[in-house]
């Protein structure tokens, strides 16, 4: 049964967590000690922006969780091998209307199984938006969570004491590699408080619980609901996030997340209460974006604090000196890189890019590292050299990935430095336009 221990989950968790540490530059978890009970049945309810990585981050965060059971869309279970792996990862299917009306009846069994899992004290994770959403916004919360937890509690007279824990997952750059991710566990919702309402009107109780969960997530998630000005909100975060994080939230480890929430809330407040000022800010962001496009500068560049000439020069010198290590790393990982490129070409939807990139690195780097090490040992008859290569290959490849990121950042900082030096008045005007 799914609420029993599964060796596939245990075996997968070790490399999965190690690869996540390497995939992200920084992972920040807040609220898990305070808000996730070790004793009560838990339903995790995260927003869903990044396909597989959202689920893996929840697994990674579970330093004291039992093996989490995930509910996922049924269409990914079509192939038998994939279904076996997913079941081992404790993922069970949920059918949607697009899967056919006949299949919707199967959800009754799925929800009953989920209820048994909760009664055993095992955690469940369910993405309450019902589908993937790569944008920095929150989709309407669906009914699945109340449909599972309320009947389960009712069957034991609401003495299970289960909790729903809203979870916010925020990627600083959703498609970027070696970027930052922030995972926040919010204040748990006590399901037992809906006992009287449920006994009188189950439908009303379900709707009220859904609304409370939605309010909780909206208070935690960077939610750009205003589609008409979505790009301008993103510009505001890109252009001001680092500065506000440093000025206002330097005492918090989730500083950039808090800065992003602050920016969105400030713009929302202006939109609702001071439309003239809001329109001016939007106009400023649009003007600044045109200037940036003209000079081929990125909104994520540190325009408010350009690097000095000495700093940029020293960074380029260091990069040039370490270039041989980078080349060694890339050359020895050429086959995994080619496979990754081929796999990415098979997916038209960008939402799968981070997951494919992560999975290919997790699988193919170790495989080719082992193969190439064995070849070196066999050809040279020097197994000490093969062992050294075995540890050197992945380390230098990982360095090469960082080297590439550092090189791009240095080039961008140089472009901003030249822009400030050559167009001083335009730079000063731009700083005023972007400041929030």
N, C-alpha and C positions, 0 to 999 in steps of 0.2 A: 504493500500500500504506500501511497505517496507520503504518509506522515511517518513512515519508518525511515531509519537511517539508510542512505544510499551511497555505496562506495564510489560510484561515478562522480557524484557531487564532490566528495572529499578529494578525489584524485585531481579533478579539474580545478578545484579552488586554489591550490598551491601555485601552479603556473599562471593562472588567470590573474591572481592578485599581484604576482611579481611583474607580469607584463604591464599591468595598469600603472604600477609605480614608474615604469620606464616610459609609458605612453604620454603621461601628463608631466608637465614641468612641476606643477604644484597641485596637490589635492587637499582641500580644506573641508573638514567635517565639524559641524557644530550641532549641539543639542542632543546628541545621541546618548550621552550618559544621563542627562537630566530627563529626557522625554521618552526613552524607550525602556519599558519595564522588562525585567528578567523573569517575572512571574506570571504576568497576565497574557492572555491571547492577544496578538497584535495583527492588525491589517495595515500594512504600509500603503500609502496612497500618494505616489510621486507624480509630478508633471512629467511629460514624455516628449523629449526633444531629440534624442540621439540614438534611436533604435536599440541595438544590443548593449551599448555602453551604459545606458541608464540602469539596466538590470544588474550589470556587472559591478557598477559602483555601489549599488545597494548591498550586494553580496560582500564587497570589499569592506564596507562600513561595519559589517556585522561581527565585530570582535567578540560579542557575547550572545549573538543571536543563535538560535538553532537553525537547521537548514531551512532556508526560506523557500516556500512554494510560490511560484509565479503563475499568474493566469495571463495567457497571451492569445493573440488572434489565431484562429484555427487553420488558416490557409498555409501557415509555415510548417504544418505537420503532414503534408501530403506524401512526402517520400518516407519509406519505412526506416531507412538508416537515420535520416535526420530526426524522425519522430522518436527513435530509440535514444538518440543522444539528448534530445530535449527532455525526454522523460527522466533520464539520468540526471539532468540538471534541475530536476524538480519543476518543470514547466508543463502546465496542462492547458488544453485549448479552450477557448471561449468562442462560440459561433456568433456571427453578426448577420444582419439581414442580407448583406451581399453574398453570404455563403449559402443562401437558400432558406426559404421559410421552413422547410422540413427539418433542417438541421437545428433550428432554434429550440426545438423540443429537447435536444440533447443537452442544452444548457441546464435543464433541471437536475440532471444527474451530476453535471459538473459542479453546480452550486451546492448540491447535497454533499458531494465529496469534499468541497472546500469547507463546509460546515463541520464535517468530521475531523478535518485537519485542525481547525480552530479548537474544537473540544479537546483535542489531544495536547493543546498548548503550543502548537507549532505556528510560526508566523506565516502570513500570506502577503504577497505583494500584488497589487492590481493598479494599473494605470487608469485613473478614474475619468480621464478625458475620452477614453475609448479609442483613440487613434494617435498616431505620431504627428507631432507639430514642431518643425524645426525653428519656427519664428520665436522671437522673444515675447510670447504672449501665452495666455491660458485659454484653452478651448472650454466650452460649457461642460460642466461635470455631469456625467451620466449616472444612471441608477444602479449600476452593478454592485457597488459597495453596500448600500442599504439593503439590496435584495439578498445579499449573502448574510450579512451580520445580524440584521433584525430578526429574521425567522430562526436563526441559530440561537440567539439569546432567548427568544420566546419559547423555544423547545425545552429550555432548562429554567424557565421562569425568571429570566434575566439575572441569573446568578453566576454566569460565566465571567462577568466583569471584563469583557473584551474592550479593547481600545483601538481607535483608528488614529494612526499617526500620519499627519500630512507631511510630505517631504518635498522640498524645493531643490531641483538640480539646475545649476546655472553654469553654462560654459562661457568662458570669456571669449573664445573663438571656437564656435561649434565645429567648423571644418578644419581648424588648425591643429597641427601636430606640436607636441611639447608646449601646450598651452595650459591654462589654469581651469580648474573646475571646483565649484563650491556646492556642497551637499548639506542642507539644513533640515534637521528633524524638528518639527514644530510641536506645539503643545498638544498632547493627545486628547481626543474626543471620547468621553465616557459614553458608551452605548447604553448603559443601564438607565441613564436619565430619560430615555425615550420610552420607558416601560409603559407608563400610564397612557401616553398618546397612542402607542402601538396597540394596546389592548382595546382602545376605543375606535381608532381609525388607522389601520396599518398603512394605507396609502399616504395619509397626511404625515405620519411619522417618517416614512421613507423620504418624502419630499423635504421635510424640515431637516433631516440629517444630511441629505444631499446639499442643501443650501448652506448648512453650517460648514461642511467640508469645503465647499466652494469659497466661502468667505475666508476660511483659514488659509487656503492656498493662495488666494489673491493677496493676502497680507504678506506672504513670503516670496512669491514668485515675481520676477521682473516681468511685468505684464503690460506690454504696449498694446493696449486695446484699441487705440485710435488709429485705425488702418490708413486713414487719409494722410496722416503725418508720421507714418511708421518710420520712413527713412530719416526724417529729421530727428526723431527721438534717438535713433541709433547713432546719428552723427553726434548728438549731444553727449551720449555715453562715451563714444570713442574719443571725443575731443576733450572731455572734462573728467572722465572717470579716474585716471591716475592722480590728477591734481586734487580732486575732492577727497579721494581715498587718503591721500597724505595729509591734507589739511584738517579733515573732520573725523576720520575713522582710523587713524594710525595706531590706536590702542587695540584694534580688533584684528583677529587673524583673517576674517572674511571682509577685509576693508574694501576691496573693489566691488564685491556684491552689494555691500551697504551703500557705497557711492552710487551704483547703478540704480538701486531702489530709490535713493534720495532724488536723483535726477528725474526719474519717471514721475515720481509723486509731485515734484515741484512743477513740472510741465503740466501735469493733470490739474493741479490746483490753479494754475494760471488759465488753463483752458476753460475751467468751470467758473472762475471768479474774477478774472481780469483778461478778457478776450483781446483787448487792444495790445496789452503787453505780450500776450501769447503770440499774436500774429506778428509782432515786431521780432520776437525771438526766432520764430520760424523763418521769417524773411532773412534774418541775419545768418542763420544756419545755411539757408539755400545760397546766399551770396558767398559765404565762405567756401561752400562746396564747389562752386564754380571757379573760384580762385585756386583751390587745391587741384581741380582737374586741369586747369590751364598750366600749372607748374608740375603736374604729375606727382603730387604729394598725396600720401595716404591719410585718411582721417584718424588712423591709429598712431600716426607719428606724433612725437612729443613736441608740438609746436610751441607750447607755452614755456618750455624750458629746453632749448636746443643744446646739444652737446658742444663742448669747446673743441677748438682745432687740435689741441694737444691730446685730448681724450680720444678723438677719432683717429688721430695718427697712431697712437699707441695700440689701439685695438686692431687696426689694419696690420701693423707690424707683427703683432702676436698671431694674427690669423695667417699671415704669410709664412711665418716660422713653423706653424703647426700644420700647414697644408699637406706635407708628406704623410702625416698620420691619417688625415682625412682621406687622402687618395687611397691609402692602404685599406682603410675601412670600407670604402665604397667598392673598390675592385674585388675584394673578397666576399662581398655580399651582392654581386651583380646578378646571380641567379634568383635569389629571393626578390630582388627589386624588379626583375623582369616578370616574374610570376605575379607580383603585386600589381604591376601595371596592366597585365592581361586580365586579372580578376576585376580590376576597377572598370575596365572597358566593357565588361558584361553587365554592369548595372547602370541604367539610364537615370535612375533616381539618385540625386546627390545625398539623400538621407543615409544611404548605405556606405558612403565613402569612409567615414571614420571607423565603422565597424569592420569593413573589409580590410582596411589598413591595419587595424589592431590585430585581427585574426590571422592575417598572413604573416605578420611579424611574430606572433605567438607560435605559429606552427612551423614556418619555413626557415626562419633563422636558426633554430636549434637543429633542424634536420640537416641543413646544408653545412652547418658548423661541424656536426658529427661526421658527415660524409667526407668533407674536405680534410678534416683532421686525420681520418683513417687513410685517405689517399696519401697524404704527406708521410705518415708513419710507414706505410707499405713501400713507397718509392724510396725513401731515404734510409729506411731501417733504423731511424732515430726516433724512438717513441717519446723521448723527453721533449724533442722538438715538436712533435705532434701534440703533446699535452699542452705545451706553451701556446701553440697556435690555437688549440681548442678554447683557451680562456681569452686569448688576444683578439681573435676574430670578432666576437660579439661586442667586446669592449670598444674596439676601434670603430666598429660600425656605428655604435651608439654615439661615440664622440663625433663621427662624421655628420650625423644628423644634427647634433647641436652646433657643429661648426657651420653648417649650411644656414641654420637659423641666425647665428651670430653674424655671419657675413651679410645676410639680407638686412639685418637690423643696422649694421654699421653703414651700409650703402644708403639706407633710408635716412639715417642721422646725418650723413654727409650732405644729402640733398637738402635737408632742412637747414643745415648750417649755411650752405651756399645761398639758399633762398633768403635767409635773414640778412646775410652780408651784402647781397646784390640788390635786394628790394626791401630795404629797411623800413620805409614808410608803409609799404604794402603789408609787411609782416606785422608791424605794430597795429595796423588797421585790422588784420586778420585775428590777432590775439583778442582784440576788443569784441569782434563779431562772435567768436566762439565761446567766450566766457559766460558761464551760467551762474 
